[in-house]
Amino acid sequence: MAKGDELVVAGRSYSSRLLVGTGKYKDFAETRSAIEASGAQIVTVAIRRTNIGQTRGEPSLLEFLPPSQFTYLPNTAGCYNAQDAVRTLRLARELLDGHKLVKLEVLGDPQSLYPNMPETLAAAKQLVGEGFEVMVYCSDDPIQAKMLEDLGCVAVMPLASLIGSGMGILNPWNLQLVIERVGVPVLVDAGVGTASDAAIAMELGCDGVLMNTAIAAAKHPVMMAQAMKKAVEAGREAFLAGRMPKKHYTATPSSPTTGTITSSQPKAA
Amino acid sequence: MIQVTVNGSAHRFERPLAVEELIARLELAGKKVAVERNGEIVPKSAHGVTQVADGDALEIVVAVGGG
């Protein structure tokens, strides 16, 4: 990691630019191991009805991932309108002792899980007004992303491809437009499938990457978590280092062109 | 006898009771939960004094793994 290069969200600094979800693991022990291997400091959680009469003695996620060690990012997964999303996050704030940093996602339909932007904007406005610090899942549309920033969201998180699809960065051009347009951190949320996808997102200039399935659904989640950690760091350093310009269809030798022992050289075409 | 809806299911109690007692009766005491009553958050500090009445709808939630 480049020294002193931290992700700043809502006034707090994080050395890791990889945010991870806590869903789809085989058990809490695996969740914990994978998250430790990822180096993530911010972890998303879902808010759900408790099973009544079936939970006695059952361990809870909060015991395996103590909120004292991780920054929780409660989400609104499964919400299809602004009202449900706002209700869910009010419950999350109560559950997590006044915690304000949240991940807003208002979905359009269960097939695509694509964001419903009108409802997302309405919920964002309401939540910001109630004092929440809103990181928001959104389309990769620079105009909508800017609207979310103007409403007071602390980070915008466009999808790179559909949630859980692992299809990678499908539209780097739009991501770049979003990065250029907004001042708050831009994180790719959804679509990363493997390490190179995370690296590409970071090389484009994203401030971070949020993923769940890419790690949890890997054959070896802990190893993939390590790979993602390195990919995010490598991509970030490559971005900061500033890549060389592409020279289309033109080779440039890396070794000296003089002093060779060759007797002849073909002429350029 | 009162009937309340908790997490979408009907529950009967012999008399009105406080949220705190309801949580205990549902074997959720000591568990980290958040409670909403008729669409409004019931803060933890008010669990002991907020009465649950006939016809109330409650949501009791926890944090679970998710992306």
Interface residues (C-beta under 8 A of the other chain):
Chain A: G21 T22 G23 K24 Y25 F28 T31 T44 V45 A46 I47 R48 R49 T50 I52 G53 T55 R56 S60 L61 L62 Y72 P74 N75 A77 R87 R90 L91 A92 E94 L95 L96 I163 G164 L210 M211 N212 T213
Chain B: V6 N7 G8 S9 L26 E27 L28 K31 K32 V33 A34 V35 E36 G39 I41 P43 K44 E59 I60 V61 V62 A63 V64 G65 G66 G67
